[in-house]
Amino acid sequence: MSAGPRTYDWRMNALLLTVRCLLAAVFFIAAFGKFLDLRGAQRALEEFGVTARIARPGRVALPVAELAVAVALVVRPSARWGAVAALVLLSIFIVAVARAMSQGRAPDCHCFGSIHSEPAGRSTLIRNALFAAAAIFILAAGTGPNLVRALGSLNGTGVALVATSVLAGTLALVVGQLWSAKRRLEAELGRSIASKLPPGLARGTKAPDFALTQVRGTAGSLSELMVLARPAMLVFVSTSCGPCLTMLPTLARWQQSLAGTLTLAAIFSGEATEVERLSQEHELGTALGQDVDETFTAYALRATPSGVLVDANGMIAGAPAEGVPAIEALIRSAVAQAQPNEIAVHAG
């Protein structure tokens, strides 16, 4: 009768020790990586909305807190408090990432400092949620025995299980970071090559059609925008782009004043509710929403705001315009060609 409970005890102790060691390793690596790049840590805090006045001391305070959590998780008397502190920090991280995502932003998480960093997103939320679940498990199941005593009391199978689990978890974390770093370097190389090429599709190329969410207006595709057989100006904007937001009132005026000459559509990137709010607030005539910047990519653009002129035959009429002045100049040129005797754009 006594074999059953003893079997359960050593297995549970092995599991608790494994979870504590793995979670401690995560926080130690995160703290170590941030200490190696304190400027990056400060920049990440500021991108998440922390003021510069707080971010400067915070860049040191955060890795110190993470290091304290790592040490507390290893030492049995403080392991429960270490789990509480880990859960608090992870909850703050999750809320900060979720808030940035709801605003259509993807700041660099700087999660593991110079060791690994990536734009905050769904994968960041999932990873932090798993770490938080580990902290909750420690709080619910107990901290287990003292690390040294526990290793001494475990049989050969228990020691092997703990060692193998910790080693496998650490290797998985390292491999994951290396894989992410490889993908990041490939993406940076791709962006570097793309930045040396002229943006947009070649003149005379058939403009890619699209089917987007109709936020304002009755057209949701290029073919519907071209139904009146007149040139169409596609203006790509983002809810997280300052110049784009500044341009929206002018864009609305252009849509009204050029309605009989040029079809002018705003194509948004960003969170759907924010796109709808901005479109309603500025009374845009035609506003479309992308799911994952698919149209922006199809038109080979590299910045917002950007404007692409499509002629009445559905062909790319020239190089894209980047920035508000260039977009206005392109609109003026298009209108001048359609109505050479009219002054059509009133941006004031």
C-alpha positions as a Markdown table, in Angstrom:
| # | Residue | x | y | z |
|---|---|---|---|---|
| 1 | Met | 0.0 | 0.0 | 0.0 |
| 2 | Ser | 2.9 | 2.4 | 0.6 |
| 3 | Ala | 4.5 | 1.9 | -2.8 |
| 4 | Gly | 1.8 | 3.9 | -4.6 |
| 5 | Pro | 2.1 | 7.1 | -2.6 |
| 6 | Arg | 5.9 | 7.0 | -2.8 |
| 7 | Thr | 5.8 | 6.5 | -6.6 |
| 8 | Tyr | 3.5 | 9.5 | -6.9 |
| 9 | Asp | 5.7 | 11.6 | -4.6 |
| 10 | Trp | 8.9 | 11.2 | -6.5 |
| 11 | Arg | 7.2 | 11.7 | -9.9 |
| 12 | Met | 5.5 | 14.9 | -8.7 |
| 13 | Asn | 8.7 | 16.1 | -7.1 |
| 14 | Ala | 10.6 | 15.5 | -10.3 |
| 15 | Leu | 7.9 | 17.4 | -12.3 |
| 16 | Leu | 7.9 | 20.3 | -9.9 |
| 17 | Leu | 11.7 | 20.6 | -9.9 |
| 18 | Thr | 11.7 | 20.4 | -13.7 |
| 19 | Val | 9.1 | 23.2 | -14.1 |
| 20 | Arg | 10.9 | 25.4 | -11.5 |
| 21 | Cys | 14.3 | 24.9 | -13.2 |
| 22 | Leu | 12.9 | 25.6 | -16.7 |
| 23 | Leu | 11.0 | 28.7 | -15.6 |
| 24 | Ala | 14.1 | 29.9 | -13.7 |
| 25 | Ala | 16.2 | 29.3 | -16.8 |
| 26 | Val | 13.8 | 31.4 | -18.9 |
| 27 | Phe | 14.0 | 34.4 | -16.5 |
| 28 | Phe | 17.7 | 34.1 | -16.2 |
| 29 | Ile | 18.3 | 34.1 | -20.0 |
| 30 | Ala | 15.8 | 37.0 | -20.3 |
| 31 | Ala | 17.7 | 39.0 | -17.7 |
| 32 | Phe | 21.1 | 38.2 | -19.0 |
| 33 | Gly | 20.1 | 39.2 | -22.6 |
| 34 | Lys | 18.7 | 42.5 | -21.4 |
| 35 | Phe | 21.9 | 43.3 | -19.4 |
| 36 | Leu | 23.8 | 42.8 | -22.6 |
| 37 | Asp | 21.7 | 45.4 | -24.4 |
| 38 | Leu | 20.4 | 48.0 | -21.9 |
| 39 | Arg | 19.7 | 50.6 | -24.7 |
| 40 | Gly | 17.6 | 48.1 | -26.5 |
| 41 | Ala | 15.7 | 47.3 | -23.3 |
| 42 | Gln | 15.0 | 51.0 | -22.8 |
| 43 | Arg | 13.9 | 51.4 | -26.4 |
| 44 | Ala | 11.5 | 48.5 | -26.1 |
| 45 | Leu | 9.9 | 49.9 | -22.9 |
| 46 | Glu | 9.4 | 53.2 | -24.7 |
| 47 | Glu | 7.8 | 51.5 | -27.7 |
| 48 | Phe | 5.3 | 49.8 | -25.4 |
| 49 | Gly | 4.3 | 53.2 | -24.0 |
| 50 | Val | 6.5 | 53.7 | -21.0 |
| 51 | Thr | 7.8 | 57.3 | -20.7 |
| 52 | Ala | 11.5 | 58.0 | -21.2 |
| 53 | Arg | 11.7 | 59.2 | -17.6 |
| 54 | Ile | 10.6 | 55.8 | -16.3 |
| 55 | Ala | 12.1 | 53.7 | -19.1 |
| 56 | Arg | 15.7 | 54.8 | -18.3 |
| 57 | Pro | 15.8 | 53.3 | -14.8 |
| 58 | Gly | 13.3 | 50.6 | -15.9 |
| 59 | Arg | 15.9 | 49.2 | -18.4 |
| 60 | Val | 17.9 | 48.1 | -15.3 |
| 61 | Ala | 15.1 | 47.4 | -12.9 |
| 62 | Leu | 13.4 | 44.9 | -15.3 |
| 63 | Pro | 16.3 | 42.5 | -15.8 |
| 64 | Val | 17.1 | 42.8 | -12.0 |
| 65 | Ala | 13.6 | 41.7 | -11.3 |
| 66 | Glu | 13.8 | 38.9 | -13.8 |
| 67 | Leu | 17.1 | 37.7 | -12.2 |
| 68 | Ala | 15.6 | 37.9 | -8.7 |
| 69 | Val | 12.7 | 35.7 | -10.0 |
| 70 | Ala | 15.1 | 33.2 | -11.4 |
| 71 | Val | 17.0 | 32.9 | -8.1 |
| 72 | Ala | 13.8 | 32.7 | -6.1 |
| 73 | Leu | 12.4 | 29.9 | -8.2 |
| 74 | Val | 15.5 | 27.7 | -7.5 |
| 75 | Val | 15.6 | 28.2 | -3.8 |
| 76 | Arg | 12.8 | 26.3 | -2.1 |
| 77 | Pro | 11.8 | 28.7 | 0.7 |
| 78 | Ser | 11.3 | 31.5 | -1.8 |
| 79 | Ala | 10.0 | 29.4 | -4.8 |
| 80 | Arg | 6.4 | 30.2 | -4.1 |
| 81 | Trp | 7.1 | 33.9 | -4.0 |
| 82 | Gly | 9.2 | 33.5 | -7.1 |
| 83 | Ala | 6.2 | 31.9 | -8.9 |
| 84 | Val | 4.0 | 34.8 | -7.8 |
| 85 | Ala | 6.5 | 37.4 | -9.0 |
| 86 | Ala | 6.9 | 35.5 | -12.3 |
| 87 | Leu | 3.1 | 35.4 | -12.8 |
| 88 | Val | 2.9 | 39.2 | -12.1 |
| 89 | Leu | 5.6 | 40.0 | -14.6 |
| 90 | Leu | 4.2 | 37.7 | -17.3 |
| 91 | Ser | 0.7 | 39.1 | -16.8 |
| 92 | Ile | 2.1 | 42.6 | -17.3 |
| 93 | Phe | 3.9 | 41.4 | -20.5 |
| 94 | Ile | 0.7 | 39.8 | -21.8 |
| 95 | Val | -1.4 | 42.9 | -21.2 |
| 96 | Ala | 1.3 | 45.2 | -22.8 |
| 97 | Val | 1.5 | 43.0 | -25.9 |
| 98 | Ala | -2.3 | 42.6 | -26.2 |
| 99 | Arg | -2.7 | 46.4 | -25.9 |
| 100 | Ala | -0.1 | 47.0 | -28.7 |
| 101 | Met | -1.8 | 44.5 | -31.0 |
| 102 | Ser | -5.2 | 46.0 | -30.4 |
| 103 | Gln | -3.7 | 49.3 | -31.6 |
| 104 | Gly | -2.3 | 47.8 | -34.7 |
| 105 | Arg | 1.3 | 48.0 | -33.5 |
| 106 | Ala | 4.0 | 45.4 | -33.3 |
| 107 | Pro | 6.8 | 46.9 | -31.2 |
| 108 | Asp | 10.0 | 44.9 | -30.7 |
| 109 | Cys | 9.4 | 42.8 | -27.6 |
| 110 | His | 13.1 | 42.6 | -26.7 |
| 111 | Cys | 12.1 | 39.6 | -24.6 |
| 112 | Phe | 15.5 | 38.0 | -24.4 |
| 113 | Gly | 17.5 | 41.1 | -25.0 |
| 114 | Ser | 20.5 | 40.7 | -27.4 |
| 115 | Ile | 19.9 | 36.9 | -27.4 |
| 116 | His | 16.6 | 37.1 | -29.2 |
| 117 | Ser | 14.0 | 39.7 | -30.0 |
| 118 | Glu | 11.1 | 39.9 | -32.4 |
| 119 | Pro | 8.0 | 42.1 | -33.1 |
| 120 | Ala | 5.4 | 41.5 | -30.4 |
| 121 | Gly | 2.5 | 39.4 | -31.7 |
| 122 | Arg | 0.5 | 36.3 | -31.3 |
| 123 | Ser | 3.5 | 34.0 | -30.8 |
| 124 | Thr | 4.7 | 36.3 | -28.0 |
| 125 | Leu | 1.3 | 36.1 | -26.3 |
| 126 | Ile | 1.3 | 32.3 | -26.6 |
| 127 | Arg | 4.8 | 31.9 | -25.2 |
| 128 | Asn | 4.1 | 34.2 | -22.2 |
| 129 | Ala | 0.8 | 32.4 | -21.5 |
| 130 | Leu | 2.7 | 29.0 | -21.4 |
| 131 | Phe | 5.2 | 30.5 | -19.0 |
| 132 | Ala | 2.4 | 31.9 | -16.9 |
| 133 | Ala | 0.7 | 28.4 | -16.8 |
| 134 | Ala | 4.0 | 27.0 | -15.4 |
| 135 | Ala | 4.0 | 29.6 | -12.6 |
| 136 | Ile | 0.3 | 28.8 | -11.8 |
| 137 | Phe | 1.2 | 25.1 | -11.7 |
| 138 | Ile | 3.9 | 25.8 | -9.1 |
| 139 | Leu | 1.5 | 27.8 | -7.0 |
| 140 | Ala | -1.3 | 25.2 | -7.3 |
| 141 | Ala | 0.8 | 22.0 | -6.8 |
| 142 | Gly | 3.3 | 23.4 | -4.3 |
| 143 | Thr | 7.0 | 24.2 | -4.7 |
| 144 | Gly | 8.2 | 20.6 | -4.0 |
| 145 | Pro | 11.2 | 19.7 | -1.9 |
| 146 | Asn | 14.5 | 21.5 | -1.6 |
| 147 | Leu | 16.5 | 21.2 | -4.8 |
| 148 | Val | 19.6 | 19.5 | -3.3 |
| 149 | Arg | 17.7 | 17.2 | -1.0 |
| 150 | Ala | 15.2 | 16.3 | -3.8 |
| 151 | Leu | 18.0 | 15.3 | -6.1 |
| 152 | Gly | 19.5 | 13.3 | -3.4 |
| 153 | Ser | 16.2 | 11.5 | -2.6 |
| 154 | Leu | 15.3 | 10.8 | -6.2 |
| 155 | Asn | 16.1 | 7.3 | -7.6 |
| 156 | Gly | 18.1 | 7.0 | -10.8 |
| 157 | Thr | 15.0 | 7.3 | -12.9 |
| 158 | Gly | 13.9 | 10.5 | -11.2 |
| 159 | Val | 17.3 | 12.1 | -11.6 |
| 160 | Ala | 17.4 | 11.1 | -15.2 |
| 161 | Leu | 13.9 | 12.5 | -15.8 |
| 162 | Val | 14.8 | 15.9 | -14.2 |
| 163 | Ala | 18.1 | 16.2 | -16.0 |
| 164 | Thr | 16.7 | 15.1 | -19.4 |
| 165 | Ser | 13.7 | 17.4 | -19.1 |
| 166 | Val | 15.7 | 20.5 | -18.1 |
| 167 | Leu | 18.3 | 19.7 | -20.9 |
| 168 | Ala | 15.5 | 19.2 | -23.5 |
| 169 | Gly | 13.7 | 22.3 | -22.4 |
| 170 | Thr | 16.9 | 24.4 | -22.5 |
| 171 | Leu | 17.9 | 23.0 | -25.9 |
| 172 | Ala | 14.3 | 23.7 | -27.3 |
| 173 | Leu | 14.6 | 27.3 | -26.1 |
| 174 | Val | 18.0 | 27.8 | -27.6 |
| 175 | Val | 17.0 | 26.1 | -30.9 |
| 176 | Gly | 13.9 | 28.2 | -31.0 |
| 177 | Gln | 15.8 | 31.4 | -30.5 |
| 178 | Leu | 18.4 | 30.4 | -33.2 |
| 179 | Trp | 15.6 | 29.5 | -35.6 |
| 180 | Ser | 13.9 | 32.9 | -34.9 |
| 181 | Ala | 17.2 | 34.7 | -35.4 |
| 182 | Lys | 17.7 | 32.9 | -38.7 |
| 183 | Arg | 14.3 | 33.9 | -39.9 |
| 184 | Arg | 14.9 | 37.5 | -38.7 |
| 185 | Leu | 18.2 | 37.7 | -40.6 |
| 186 | Glu | 16.6 | 36.3 | -43.7 |
| 187 | Ala | 13.8 | 38.9 | -43.5 |
| 188 | Glu | 16.3 | 41.7 | -42.9 |
| 189 | Leu | 18.3 | 40.5 | -45.9 |
| 190 | Gly | 15.2 | 40.4 | -48.0 |
| 191 | Arg | 14.2 | 44.0 | -46.8 |
| 192 | Ser | 17.8 | 45.2 | -47.5 |
| 193 | Ile | 17.6 | 43.8 | -51.1 |
| 194 | Ala | 14.1 | 45.2 | -51.6 |
| 195 | Ser | 15.1 | 48.6 | -50.3 |
| 196 | Lys | 17.7 | 48.9 | -53.1 |
| 197 | Leu | 15.0 | 48.2 | -55.7 |
| 198 | Pro | 12.5 | 50.8 | -56.9 |
| 199 | Pro | 9.1 | 50.4 | -55.1 |
| 200 | Gly | 5.9 | 49.4 | -57.0 |
| 201 | Leu | 5.0 | 47.5 | -60.1 |
| 202 | Ala | 6.4 | 48.5 | -63.5 |
| 203 | Arg | 4.4 | 51.0 | -65.6 |
| 204 | Gly | 2.1 | 49.2 | -68.0 |
| 205 | Thr | 1.7 | 46.2 | -65.7 |
| 206 | Lys | -1.9 | 45.0 | -65.2 |
| 207 | Ala | -2.9 | 46.3 | -61.7 |
| 208 | Pro | -3.7 | 43.3 | -59.4 |
| 209 | Asp | -7.3 | 43.0 | -58.5 |
| 210 | Phe | -8.4 | 42.7 | -54.9 |
| 211 | Ala | -11.4 | 42.0 | -52.7 |
| 212 | Leu | -11.2 | 44.0 | -49.5 |
| 213 | Thr | -13.6 | 44.9 | -46.6 |
| 214 | Gln | -15.9 | 47.8 | -47.6 |
| 215 | Val | -15.6 | 50.1 | -44.6 |
| 216 | Arg | -17.0 | 53.2 | -46.5 |
| 217 | Gly | -18.5 | 53.3 | -50.0 |
| 218 | Thr | -19.9 | 50.6 | -52.2 |
| 219 | Ala | -16.8 | 49.3 | -53.9 |
| 220 | Gly | -14.7 | 46.5 | -52.4 |
| 221 | Ser | -12.5 | 45.5 | -55.4 |
| 222 | Leu | -10.5 | 47.2 | -58.1 |
| 223 | Ser | -12.9 | 46.1 | -60.8 |
| 224 | Glu | -15.7 | 47.8 | -58.9 |
| 225 | Leu | -13.6 | 51.0 | -58.5 |
| 226 | Met | -12.9 | 51.0 | -62.3 |
| 227 | Val | -16.6 | 50.5 | -63.3 |
| 228 | Leu | -16.8 | 54.2 | -64.4 |
| 229 | Ala | -13.8 | 53.7 | -66.7 |
| 230 | Arg | -11.8 | 56.6 | -65.2 |
| 231 | Pro | -8.4 | 56.5 | -63.6 |
| 232 | Ala | -8.2 | 55.3 | -60.0 |
| 233 | Met | -5.9 | 56.5 | -57.3 |
| 234 | Leu | -5.2 | 53.9 | -54.6 |
| 235 | Val | -3.9 | 55.6 | -51.4 |
| 236 | Phe | -2.4 | 53.1 | -48.9 |
| 237 | Val | -2.5 | 54.3 | -45.3 |
| 238 | Ser | -2.0 | 52.8 | -41.9 |
| 239 | Thr | -3.7 | 53.4 | -38.5 |
| 240 | Ser | -0.3 | 53.5 | -36.9 |
| 241 | Cys | 1.3 | 56.0 | -39.4 |
| 242 | Gly | 1.4 | 59.6 | -38.2 |
| 243 | Pro | 1.6 | 61.2 | -41.7 |
| 244 | Cys | -1.3 | 59.0 | -42.8 |
| 245 | Leu | -3.5 | 60.2 | -40.0 |
| 246 | Thr | -2.6 | 63.8 | -40.7 |
| 247 | Met | -3.5 | 63.3 | -44.4 |
| 248 | Leu | -7.0 | 61.8 | -43.8 |
| 249 | Pro | -9.0 | 65.1 | -43.7 |
| 250 | Thr | -7.3 | 66.2 | -47.0 |
| 251 | Leu | -7.9 | 62.8 | -48.5 |
| 252 | Ala | -11.6 | 63.1 | -47.7 |
| 253 | Arg | -11.7 | 66.6 | -49.4 |
| 254 | Trp | -9.9 | 65.2 | -52.5 |
| 255 | Gln | -12.5 | 62.4 | -52.7 |
| 256 | Gln | -15.3 | 64.9 | -52.7 |
| 257 | Ser | -13.8 | 67.5 | -55.1 |
| 258 | Leu | -12.5 | 64.9 | -57.6 |
| 259 | Ala | -15.5 | 62.6 | -57.7 |
| 260 | Gly | -16.3 | 63.3 | -61.3 |
| 261 | Thr | -12.7 | 63.0 | -62.5 |
| 262 | Leu | -10.7 | 60.5 | -60.5 |
| 263 | Thr | -11.8 | 57.6 | -58.4 |
| 264 | Leu | -9.9 | 57.9 | -55.1 |
| 265 | Ala | -9.8 | 55.1 | -52.6 |
| 266 | Ala | -8.2 | 54.8 | -49.2 |
| 267 | Ile | -6.8 | 51.3 | -48.5 |
| 268 | Phe | -6.1 | 50.9 | -44.8 |
| 269 | Ser | -3.8 | 48.6 | -42.8 |
| 270 | Gly | -4.5 | 48.2 | -39.1 |
| 271 | Glu | -7.1 | 47.0 | -36.6 |
| 272 | Ala | -10.6 | 46.8 | -38.1 |
| 273 | Thr | -12.4 | 48.9 | -35.4 |
| 274 | Glu | -9.8 | 51.6 | -35.6 |
| 275 | Val | -10.1 | 51.7 | -39.4 |
| 276 | Glu | -13.9 | 52.0 | -39.1 |
| 277 | Arg | -13.5 | 54.8 | -36.5 |
| 278 | Leu | -11.1 | 56.8 | -38.6 |
| 279 | Ser | -13.1 | 56.4 | -41.8 |
| 280 | Gln | -16.3 | 57.5 | -40.0 |
| 281 | Glu | -14.6 | 60.4 | -38.2 |
| 282 | His | -13.2 | 61.9 | -41.4 |
| 283 | Glu | -16.2 | 61.0 | -43.6 |
| 284 | Leu | -14.1 | 59.2 | -46.2 |
| 285 | Gly | -16.0 | 58.5 | -49.4 |
| 286 | Thr | -14.3 | 55.1 | -50.2 |
| 287 | Ala | -12.3 | 53.3 | -47.5 |
| 288 | Leu | -11.3 | 49.7 | -47.7 |
| 289 | Gly | -9.6 | 47.5 | -45.1 |
| 290 | Gln | -6.9 | 44.8 | -45.6 |
| 291 | Asp | -6.6 | 41.7 | -43.5 |
| 292 | Val | -2.9 | 41.2 | -43.5 |
| 293 | Asp | -1.5 | 43.9 | -45.9 |
| 294 | Glu | -2.1 | 41.6 | -48.8 |
| 295 | Thr | -2.9 | 44.4 | -51.3 |
| 296 | Phe | 0.0 | 46.5 | -50.0 |
| 297 | Thr | 2.3 | 43.5 | -50.8 |
| 298 | Ala | 0.7 | 42.7 | -54.1 |
| 299 | Tyr | 1.4 | 46.3 | -55.3 |
| 300 | Ala | 5.1 | 45.9 | -54.1 |
| 301 | Leu | 5.0 | 49.0 | -51.9 |
| 302 | Arg | 7.4 | 49.6 | -49.0 |
| 303 | Ala | 5.9 | 52.5 | -47.0 |
| 304 | Thr | 2.8 | 54.3 | -46.0 |
| 305 | Pro | 1.4 | 56.6 | -47.1 |
| 306 | Ser | 1.8 | 55.6 | -50.7 |
| 307 | Gly | -0.3 | 56.3 | -53.8 |
| 308 | Val | -0.6 | 54.2 | -56.9 |
| 309 | Leu | -2.3 | 55.5 | -60.0 |
| 310 | Val | -4.2 | 53.0 | -62.2 |
| 311 | Asp | -5.3 | 54.2 | -65.6 |
| 312 | Ala | -8.8 | 53.7 | -67.1 |
| 313 | Asn | -7.7 | 50.5 | -68.7 |
| 314 | Gly | -6.6 | 48.9 | -65.4 |
| 315 | Met | -2.9 | 49.3 | -65.9 |
| 316 | Ile | -0.3 | 50.8 | -63.6 |
| 317 | Ala | 0.2 | 54.3 | -64.8 |
| 318 | Gly | 3.6 | 55.0 | -63.2 |
| 319 | Ala | 5.8 | 54.7 | -60.2 |
| 320 | Pro | 4.1 | 54.9 | -56.8 |
| 321 | Ala | 4.2 | 58.1 | -54.8 |
| 322 | Glu | 5.6 | 57.9 | -51.3 |
| 323 | Gly | 4.7 | 60.5 | -48.8 |
| 324 | Val | 1.9 | 63.2 | -48.7 |
| 325 | Pro | 3.6 | 65.7 | -51.0 |
| 326 | Ala | 4.4 | 63.1 | -53.6 |
| 327 | Ile | 0.8 | 61.7 | -53.5 |
| 328 | Glu | -0.6 | 65.2 | -54.0 |
| 329 | Ala | 1.7 | 65.8 | -56.9 |
| 330 | Leu | 0.6 | 62.5 | -58.5 |
| 331 | Ile | -3.0 | 63.4 | -58.1 |
| 332 | Arg | -2.5 | 66.8 | -59.6 |
| 333 | Ser | -0.7 | 65.2 | -62.6 |
| 334 | Ala | -3.5 | 62.7 | -63.1 |
| 335 | Val | -6.2 | 65.3 | -62.9 |
| 336 | Ala | -4.3 | 67.6 | -65.2 |
| 337 | Gln | -4.2 | 64.9 | -67.8 |
| 338 | Ala | -7.9 | 64.2 | -67.5 |
| 339 | Gln | -8.9 | 67.9 | -67.3 |
| 340 | Pro | -6.0 | 70.0 | -68.4 |
| 341 | Asn | -7.9 | 73.3 | -68.0 |
| 342 | Glu | -9.1 | 72.7 | -64.4 |
| 343 | Ile | -7.3 | 73.2 | -61.1 |
| 344 | Ala | -8.6 | 70.1 | -59.4 |
| 345 | Val | -6.8 | 69.6 | -56.1 |
| 346 | His | -7.4 | 71.9 | -53.2 |
| 347 | Ala | -5.3 | 70.6 | -50.4 |
| 348 | Gly | -5.6 | 73.6 | -48.1 |
